[in-house]
Amino acid sequence: MNTKWLKDNALLLGLVAAFLIVIGVLVWLQQKAAGKVQEMDSSLAEQLSQYNHLREMKPPPTPENINILKQNRQDLERLYDDLLAKVGSSQIQTQQVAQPGEFLQLLASKFANLRQTLKTSGVKAPEGFAFGFSRYIGGVGAAPSPPAKGLSPQETTNVLTQLSRQLDAIEKISDLLIKSRPDEITQVRRAEVDPGSLSADALDIPVSNKGLYEVMPFEFRFAGTTDSLRNFLNSLSKSDWFFAVRSVQAAGEQPTTPGVGETGGPAPTAAEAGGLGKKMLVNVIVRIDLIEFPPRPPGKPNT
């Protein structure tokens, strides 16, 4: 009976056997694929671990990279030296002062020289003209204030150093201006570097450090002819210090001469008109920045 059943259902049994074989093959393929996936995951995890380790490590210097760094440093030093050579004496050699009294003595000495220069050249200035330092010598209705008042020793040294540098710069610019022969110097303003109340000479532009250089702003007001203005600007451009003229405001009128204007005389000739243009009287406000480059620090050997 069993044999007869098997013979009667041979086709069905064949199909079942084929199905079981297919199922077995599929299971084997799935297990093989799973093992492959696990192997790939392990390999990927190992590679990611190595990658993260390399990212955290500093790359070792190679001879090629070291040579590139050395060449870049040499190029930068050469360019900086060329820049210093072109801008001239960019470092203010300021007399060192440690106490407020020493600065006031230096201030008095510089003022005496400048006032004598004004007197000799015939350039006028207001009574008690302070060249931007009225805060420390007083003025009309104002008592003088000592520099670096109430500051710590370190802060006092820093403020006095800045004030001394400003004093040297103002002396330099004033000397150039006086030699340009204006009629009168009316005001000098500077950036305030001393904490406390501001004076009328304070300029609302701070001293700023740009990294490779420092900018020290000043403002000079004077009256004179267009010739004196032109001479002053030319002297700034030719100075051994690096002065940058930020702005020039000039307002005035052409002076009259006998026979011209209100007197009803004949009209000026072309030559006379040109001369009048050169001699125009102007009130001038000049904003000047002293650009100071520090000396290049000496390089360390074998770096």
BELLINNOR-V892384 format. One record per backbone hydrogen bond with DSSP energy under -1.0 kcal/mol. NH is the residue of the N-H (numbers start at 1). CO is the residue of the C=O. Records with the same first field share a line. If there is no record, write none. Layout:
# BELLINNOR-V892384
NH = CO / CO
This chain:
# BELLINNOR-V892384
5 = 1
6 = 2
7 = 3
8 = 4
9 = 5
13 = 9
14 = 10
15 = 11
16 = 12
17 = 13
18 = 14
19 = 15
20 = 16
21 = 17
22 = 18
23 = 19
24 = 20
25 = 21
26 = 22
27 = 23
28 = 24
29 = 25
30 = 26
31 = 27
32 = 28
33 = 29
34 = 30
35 = 31
36 = 32
37 = 33
38 = 34
39 = 35
40 = 36
41 = 37
42 = 38
43 = 39
44 = 40
45 = 41
46 = 42
47 = 43
48 = 44
49 = 45
50 = 46
51 = 47
52 = 48
53 = 49
54 = 50
55 = 51
56 = 52
57 = 53
66 = 62
67 = 63
68 = 64
69 = 65
70 = 66
71 = 67
72 = 68
73 = 69
74 = 70
75 = 71
76 = 72
77 = 73
78 = 74
79 = 75
80 = 76
81 = 77
82 = 78
83 = 79
84 = 80
85 = 81
86 = 82
87 = 83
89 = 240
90 = 88
94 = 92
103 = 99
104 = 100
105 = 101
106 = 102
107 = 103
108 = 104
109 = 105
110 = 106
111 = 107
112 = 108
113 = 109
114 = 110
115 = 111
116 = 112
117 = 113
118 = 114
119 = 115
120 = 116
121 = 117
122 = 118
123 = 118
124 = 183
129 = 126
133 = 130
136 = 133
138 = 134
139 = 142
142 = 139
145 = 135
151 = 148
156 = 152
157 = 153
158 = 154
159 = 155
160 = 156
161 = 157
162 = 158
163 = 159
164 = 160
165 = 161
166 = 162
167 = 163
168 = 164
169 = 165
170 = 166
171 = 167
172 = 168
173 = 169
174 = 170
175 = 171
176 = 172
177 = 173
178 = 174
179 = 175
181 = 178
183 = 223
184 = 223
185 = 124
186 = 221
187 = 221
189 = 219
190 = 201
191 = 217
202 = 199
203 = 190
205 = 203
208 = 215
210 = 213
212 = 210
214 = 292
215 = 208
216 = 290
218 = 288
219 = 189
220 = 286
221 = 187
222 = 284
223 = 184
224 = 282
226 = 280
229 = 225
230 = 226
231 = 227
232 = 228
233 = 229
234 = 230
235 = 231
236 = 232
237 = 233
238 = 234
243 = 241
244 = 289
246 = 287
247 = 287
249 = 285
251 = 283
253 = 281
260 = 257
264 = 261
273 = 269
274 = 270
275 = 271
276 = 272
277 = 273
278 = 274
279 = 275
281 = 253
282 = 224
283 = 251
284 = 222
285 = 249
286 = 220
287 = 247
288 = 218
289 = 244
290 = 216
291 = 242
292 = 214
